[in-house]
Amino acid sequence: MDGEIMGIGTLAHTVGQLPLKQLTEKLSGRGVDFVQLALSKAIRDIDTSIGKLSPALANHIGEQFHRAGIRIGVLGCYINPIHPDPQQRRLEINRFKEHLRFARDFGTSIVATETAELTTYLAHDAERYEDIGWTTLKQTVEELAEEAERWGVFIGLEPVATHTLSSSAKMARILEEVPSSNLGVVFDPVNLLPVTAIESQEAFLDQAFAAFGDRIVLAHLKDVNVQSDKLEAVRSGQGIFQTKSFLDKLHQAKPGVDISLEMVSDDNLDTTIQYVRGLLG
């Protein structure tokens, strides 16, 4: 397959939380096409807390990466969209909205988040906790989608087996219930893989691509092993995830989509990139 057009990147803070200039220098020349940038986790010498962003600051940060030959492919703004404390939830929503407003000044059009633990409201109501979490998530996503539409950018929602969006079906459901074309999917197959599907990965992948393949805006890539009936995430090439098959299906569904490597560290980033490039062939 012609995987050459698929960009390979990683979390900017894979190489540490550093002053911006050092950060971009450390990532430069390593085969990283783009980064997933979580501002506060990656950049040590600039205050990027809520209310501090401006078009000029976003442009400045984007330019430093550009000079290093790296795109900012996505802003990671991992909030808890169903936080039980309404005031805290409001703060997190506002932070995410700020990222949406300035995303294009950074040079990207995607802001990504997960959707918090499925059991968030378990202590609150043991019978209805999933419904409460869902209703809260839907309200948050509706509000964020409105902001994303205003600025012409994408929200990347990442489903995770233990989170509010715990399955392919639930991911498809939120896309249906919040009918905004500015909602996209960050697909991390290992995060969504239930331990029960480890023997039937092909079927799991086919089901996921059928459910939301056309809405994927970014892929995350890692590997997985089974340790005492629990899944343990590891870097690509170190586990039993059917990586080649996933990449083939991904290329079919979304040729040229960005792939962000996870579970890597500064010292094994280069070898992992080489491994994945080899599979893309």
MARLUM-981309 format. One record per residue (C-alpha): x, y, z; residue number from 1; residue in three letters. Coordinates in nm, 4 decimals, padded with zeros to 6 digits, always signed. Layout:
        xx        yy        zz  pos  code
         X         Y         Z  NUM   ALA
...
***
This chain:
        xx        yy        zz  pos  code
  +00.0000  +00.0000  +00.0000    1   MET
  +00.1094  +00.3541  -00.0559    2   ASP
  +00.1384  +00.4596  +00.3050    3   GLY
  +00.3894  +00.7299  +00.2249    4   GLU
  +00.1277  +01.0013  +00.2495    5   ILE
  +00.0287  +00.9011  +00.6027    6   MET
  +00.2000  +01.1299  +00.8518    7   GLY
  +00.3646  +00.9720  +01.1544    8   ILE
  +00.3869  +01.1733  +01.4725    9   GLY
  +00.3791  +01.1519  +01.8487   10   THR
  +00.2929  +01.3492  +02.1597   11   LEU
  +00.5178  +01.6555  +02.1784   12   ALA
  +00.5907  +01.5796  +02.5460   13   HIS
  +00.7293  +01.2357  +02.4542   14   THR
  +01.0703  +01.4068  +02.4689   15   VAL
  +00.9849  +01.5865  +02.7929   16   GLY
  +00.8362  +01.9119  +02.9180   17   GLN
  +01.0862  +02.1665  +02.7886   18   LEU
  +01.1276  +02.5303  +02.6907   19   PRO
  +00.9743  +02.5690  +02.3433   20   LEU
  +01.3033  +02.6146  +02.1549   21   LYS
  +01.4604  +02.3060  +02.3175   22   GLN
  +01.1436  +02.1049  +02.2620   23   LEU
  +01.1339  +02.1706  +01.8868   24   THR
  +01.5099  +02.1119  +01.8553   25   GLU
  +01.4809  +01.7782  +02.0334   26   LYS
  +01.2008  +01.6631  +01.8012   27   LEU
  +01.3641  +01.7912  +01.4830   28   SER
  +01.5250  +01.5538  +01.2328   29   GLY
  +01.3812  +01.2370  +01.3849   30   ARG
  +01.1264  +01.1461  +01.1219   31   GLY
  +00.8399  +01.3058  +01.3137   32   VAL
  +00.5980  +01.4600  +01.0603   33   ASP
  +00.3692  +01.6164  +01.3195   34   PHE
  +00.3028  +01.6375  +01.6917   35   VAL
  -00.0015  +01.6070  +01.9105   36   GLN
  +00.0577  +01.9112  +02.1277   37   LEU
  -00.0745  +01.9280  +02.4835   38   ALA
  +00.0418  +02.2805  +02.5597   39   LEU
  +00.0901  +02.2651  +02.9369   40   SER
  +00.2449  +01.9163  +02.9283   41   LYS
  +00.5012  +02.0026  +02.6604   42   ALA
  +00.5984  +02.3697  +02.6876   43   ILE
  +00.7699  +02.4726  +03.0100   44   ARG
  +00.8585  +02.8369  +02.9514   45   ASP
  +00.5228  +02.9803  +02.8347   46   ILE
  +00.2071  +03.0150  +03.0429   47   ASP
  -00.0692  +02.8609  +02.8314   48   THR
  -00.3309  +02.8358  +03.1074   49   SER
  -00.6887  +02.9410  +03.0426   50   ILE
  -00.7243  +03.3002  +02.9267   51   GLY
  -00.3592  +03.3324  +02.8192   52   LYS
  -00.3804  +03.2271  +02.4535   53   LEU
  -00.3820  +03.4814  +02.1701   54   SER
  -00.3495  +03.4586  +01.7913   55   PRO
  +00.0064  +03.5906  +01.8117   56   ALA
  +00.1153  +03.3399  +02.0788   57   LEU
  -00.0416  +03.0515  +01.8868   58   ALA
  +00.1306  +03.1704  +01.5687   59   ASN
  +00.4634  +03.1948  +01.7497   60   HIS
  +00.4382  +02.8388  +01.8841   61   ILE
  +00.3250  +02.7065  +01.5459   62   GLY
  +00.6147  +02.8815  +01.3735   63   GLU
  +00.8770  +02.7273  +01.6045   64   GLN
  +00.7507  +02.3799  +01.5132   65   PHE
  +00.7310  +02.4731  +01.1454   66   HIS
  +01.0958  +02.5845  +01.1499   67   ARG
  +01.1869  +02.2444  +01.2909   68   ALA
  +01.0054  +02.0829  +00.9966   69   GLY
  +00.7158  +01.9627  +01.2105   70   ILE
  +00.3420  +02.0314  +01.1855   71   ARG
  +00.1163  +02.0697  +01.4850   72   ILE
  -00.1301  +01.8027  +01.3731   73   GLY
  -00.3640  +01.8254  +01.6681   74   VAL
  -00.4012  +02.0048  +02.0007   75   LEU
  -00.4520  +01.7647  +02.2890   76   GLY
  -00.6875  +01.9230  +02.5423   77   CYS
  -00.7887  +01.6241  +02.7514   78   TYR
  -01.0722  +01.7507  +02.9683   79   ILE
  -01.3292  +01.5706  +03.1799   80   ASN
  -01.6467  +01.6612  +02.9867   81   PRO
  -01.8721  +01.5008  +03.2488   82   ILE
  -01.7077  +01.6314  +03.5678   83   HIS
  -01.9576  +01.5913  +03.8551   84   PRO
  -01.8800  +01.9408  +03.9873   85   ASP
  -02.0610  +02.1824  +03.7509   86   PRO
  -01.8130  +02.4644  +03.8227   87   GLN
  -01.5130  +02.2470  +03.7433   88   GLN
  -01.6894  +02.1149  +03.4340   89   ARG
  -01.7541  +02.4731  +03.3195   90   ARG
  -01.3827  +02.5549  +03.3573   91   LEU
  -01.2842  +02.2504  +03.1506   92   GLU
  -01.5396  +02.3303  +02.8797   93   ILE
  -01.4136  +02.6878  +02.8624   94   ASN
  -01.0539  +02.5670  +02.8316   95   ARG
  -01.1477  +02.3375  +02.5453   96   PHE
  -01.3398  +02.6184  +02.3727   97   LYS
  -01.0339  +02.8414  +02.3963   98   GLU
  -00.8296  +02.5714  +02.2219   99   HIS
  -01.0970  +02.5515  +01.9488  100   LEU
  -01.0822  +02.9271  +01.8936  101   ARG
  -00.7057  +02.9358  +01.8468  102   PHE
  -00.6487  +02.5963  +01.6811  103   ALA
  -00.6051  +02.7422  +01.3319  104   ARG
  -00.3545  +02.9977  +01.4606  105   ASP
  -00.1442  +02.7015  +01.5752  106   PHE
  -00.1760  +02.5578  +01.2246  107   GLY
  -00.4155  +02.2753  +01.3052  108   THR
  -00.7901  +02.2174  +01.2792  109   SER
  -00.8348  +01.9438  +01.5429  110   ILE
  -00.8673  +01.9609  +01.9217  111   VAL
  -00.8855  +01.6196  +02.0897  112   ALA
  -01.0211  +01.4814  +02.4156  113   THR
  -01.1335  +01.1585  +02.5788  114   GLU
  -01.4706  +01.1329  +02.7531  115   THR
  -01.4002  +01.0394  +03.1197  116   ALA
  -01.4656  +00.7237  +03.3171  117   GLU
  -01.7844  +00.5278  +03.2552  118   LEU
  -01.8199  +00.4891  +03.6351  119   THR
  -01.8040  +00.8652  +03.7088  120   THR
  -02.1580  +00.8744  +03.8513  121   TYR
  -02.1599  +00.5223  +04.0014  122   LEU
  -02.1477  +00.6424  +04.3640  123   ALA
  -02.4134  +00.9024  +04.2816  124   HIS
  -02.6637  +00.6541  +04.1333  125   ASP
  -02.5697  +00.2867  +04.0997  126   ALA
  -02.8544  +00.2069  +03.8590  127   GLU
  -02.8603  +00.5093  +03.6327  128   ARG
  -02.4939  +00.6159  +03.6355  129   TYR
  -02.4367  +00.5328  +03.2675  130   GLU
  -02.7412  +00.7339  +03.1599  131   ASP
  -02.6387  +01.0319  +03.3724  132   ILE
  -02.2882  +01.0229  +03.2269  133   GLY
  -02.4290  +00.9989  +02.8750  134   TRP
  -02.6710  +01.2896  +02.9187  135   THR
  -02.3945  +01.5068  +03.0633  136   THR
  -02.1545  +01.4112  +02.7843  137   LEU
  -02.4139  +01.4871  +02.5181  138   LYS
  -02.4811  +01.8330  +02.6643  139   GLN
  -02.1083  +01.9117  +02.6719  140   THR
  -02.0473  +01.7832  +02.3191  141   VAL
  -02.3416  +01.9846  +02.1854  142   GLU
  -02.1972  +02.3018  +02.3366  143   GLU
  -01.8462  +02.2296  +02.2107  144   LEU
  -01.9742  +02.1405  +01.8622  145   ALA
  -02.1418  +02.4795  +01.8385  146   GLU
  -01.8092  +02.6481  +01.9157  147   GLU
  -01.6211  +02.4244  +01.6705  148   ALA
  -01.8698  +02.5139  +01.3957  149   GLU
  -01.8200  +02.8827  +01.4673  150   ARG
  -01.4438  +02.8518  +01.4099  151   TRP
  -01.4458  +02.5899  +01.1377  152   GLY
  -01.2469  +02.3290  +01.3308  153   VAL
  -01.2900  +01.9689  +01.4440  154   PHE
  -01.3447  +01.8132  +01.7837  155   ILE
  -01.1646  +01.4794  +01.7983  156   GLY
  -01.3475  +01.2477  +02.0402  157   LEU
  -01.1530  +00.9416  +02.1492  158   GLU
  -01.3566  +00.6356  +02.2519  159   PRO
  -01.1987  +00.4172  +02.5239  160   VAL
  -01.3317  +00.0820  +02.6506  161   ALA
  -01.3621  +00.2047  +03.0113  162   THR
  -01.4926  +00.5544  +02.9313  163   HIS
  -01.8346  +00.7085  +02.8584  164   THR
  -01.7782  +00.6303  +02.4889  165   LEU
  -01.6903  +00.2681  +02.5685  166   SER
  -01.7688  +00.0991  +02.2357  167   SER
  -01.7895  +00.1506  +01.8609  168   SER
  -02.1685  +00.1547  +01.8928  169   ALA
  -02.1587  +00.4361  +02.1498  170   LYS
  -01.9175  +00.6355  +01.9330  171   MET
  -02.1595  +00.5991  +01.6422  172   ALA
  -02.4471  +00.6955  +01.8740  173   ARG
  -02.2932  +01.0265  +01.9854  174   ILE
  -02.2219  +01.1146  +01.6200  175   LEU
  -02.5874  +01.0468  +01.5461  176   GLU
  -02.7280  +01.2299  +01.8492  177   GLU
  -02.5071  +01.5350  +01.7974  178   VAL
  -02.5402  +01.5742  +01.4206  179   PRO
  -02.2506  +01.8138  +01.3656  180   SER
  -02.0052  +01.7626  +01.0810  181   SER
  -01.7421  +01.9239  +01.3070  182   ASN
  -01.7313  +01.6153  +01.5278  183   LEU
  -01.4621  +01.3654  +01.4381  184   GLY
  -01.3117  +01.0505  +01.5857  185   VAL
  -00.9627  +00.9999  +01.7255  186   VAL
  -00.9339  +00.6244  +01.6755  187   PHE
  -00.7022  +00.4422  +01.9132  188   ASP
  -00.7915  +00.0774  +01.8499  189   PRO
  -00.5970  -00.0480  +02.1525  190   VAL
  -00.7821  +00.1901  +02.3854  191   ASN
  -01.1166  +00.0752  +02.2485  192   LEU
  -01.0301  -00.2966  +02.2369  193   LEU
  -01.2080  -00.4952  +02.5100  194   PRO
  -01.0118  -00.7882  +02.6537  195   VAL
  -01.2825  -01.0170  +02.5109  196   THR
  -01.1918  -00.9130  +02.1552  197   ALA
  -00.8218  -00.9971  +02.1764  198   ILE
  -00.8836  -01.3239  +01.9877  199   GLU
  -01.1105  -01.1591  +01.7308  200   SER
  -00.9256  -00.8393  +01.6475  201   GLN
  -01.0188  -00.8466  +01.2773  202   GLU
  -01.3911  -00.8530  +01.3576  203   ALA
  -01.3450  -00.5793  +01.6196  204   PHE
  -01.1613  -00.3572  +01.3696  205   LEU
  -01.4138  -00.4199  +01.0910  206   ASP
  -01.6984  -00.3318  +01.3269  207   GLN
  -01.5255  -00.0093  +01.4349  208   ALA
  -01.4489  +00.1025  +01.0792  209   PHE
  -01.8066  +00.0244  +00.9759  210   ALA
  -01.9410  +00.2281  +01.2690  211   ALA
  -01.7323  +00.5441  +01.2287  212   PHE
  -01.4540  +00.4923  +00.9732  213   GLY
  -01.5662  +00.7861  +00.7601  214   ASP
  -01.5430  +01.0214  +01.0617  215   ARG
  -01.1851  +00.9454  +01.1700  216   ILE
  -00.9704  +01.2606  +01.1878  217   VAL
  -00.6652  +01.1094  +01.3613  218   LEU
  -00.5333  +00.7660  +01.4571  219   ALA
  -00.3384  +00.6740  +01.7689  220   HIS
  -00.1087  +00.3742  +01.7524  221   LEU
  +00.0333  +00.1488  +02.0190  222   LYS
  +00.0442  -00.2229  +02.0936  223   ASP
  -00.0992  -00.4461  +02.3625  224   VAL
  -00.0264  -00.7552  +02.5699  225   ASN
  -00.2499  -00.9552  +02.8036  226   VAL
  -00.1335  -00.9683  +03.1655  227   GLN
  -00.3499  -01.1735  +03.4044  228   SER
  -00.6704  -01.1108  +03.2048  229   ASP
  -00.5992  -00.7399  +03.1750  230   LYS
  -00.4753  -00.5507  +02.8724  231   LEU
  -00.1425  -00.3766  +02.9082  232   GLU
  -00.0495  -00.1118  +02.6527  233   ALA
  +00.3044  -00.1151  +02.5128  234   VAL
  +00.4741  +00.0557  +02.2185  235   ARG
  +00.4141  -00.0662  +01.8628  236   SER
  +00.5952  -00.3865  +01.7740  237   GLY
  +00.6142  -00.5125  +02.1331  238   GLN
  +00.2772  -00.6847  +02.1638  239   GLY
  +00.0019  -00.8899  +01.9991  240   ILE
  -00.2051  -00.6161  +01.8364  241   PHE
  -00.2568  -00.6756  +01.4630  242   GLN
  -00.0894  -00.3496  +01.3657  243   THR
  -00.0376  -00.4262  +00.9963  244   LYS
  -00.4014  -00.5208  +00.9494  245   SER
  -00.5136  -00.2041  +01.1305  246   PHE
  -00.2917  +00.0175  +00.9158  247   LEU
  -00.4218  -00.1478  +00.5960  248   ASP
  -00.7836  -00.0905  +00.7010  249   LYS
  -00.7026  +00.2649  +00.8095  250   LEU
  -00.5401  +00.3408  +00.4755  251   HIS
  -00.8506  +00.2093  +00.2981  252   GLN
  -01.0848  +00.4213  +00.5102  253   ALA
  -00.8732  +00.7372  +00.5401  254   LYS
  -00.5725  +00.7535  +00.3060  255   PRO
  -00.3295  +01.0157  +00.4330  256   GLY
  -00.4700  +01.0428  +00.7849  257   VAL
  -00.2179  +01.1235  +01.0597  258   ASP
  -00.0977  +00.8444  +01.2904  259   ILE
  +00.0264  +00.9451  +01.6367  260   SER
  +00.2511  +00.6956  +01.8171  261   LEU
  +00.1849  +00.6398  +02.1872  262   GLU
  +00.3663  +00.4577  +02.4705  263   MET
  +00.6955  +00.5698  +02.3198  264   VAL
  +00.9749  +00.7508  +02.5013  265   SER
  +01.2611  +00.9686  +02.3855  266   ASP
  +01.4991  +00.6710  +02.3683  267   ASP
  +01.2776  +00.4374  +02.1609  268   ASN
  +01.0945  +00.6932  +01.9447  269   LEU
  +01.3270  +00.6542  +01.6452  270   ASP
  +01.3103  +00.2728  +01.6323  271   THR
  +00.9316  +00.2741  +01.6722  272   THR
  +00.8932  +00.5235  +01.3853  273   ILE
  +01.1141  +00.3004  +01.1674  274   GLN
  +00.9070  -00.0048  +01.2597  275   TYR
  +00.5755  +00.1632  +01.1701  276   VAL
  +00.7159  +00.3128  +00.8468  277   ARG
  +00.8244  -00.0377  +00.7518  278   GLY
  +00.4669  -00.1630  +00.7928  279   LEU
  +00.3299  +00.1253  +00.5840  280   LEU
  +00.5770  +00.0384  +00.3092  281   GLY
***
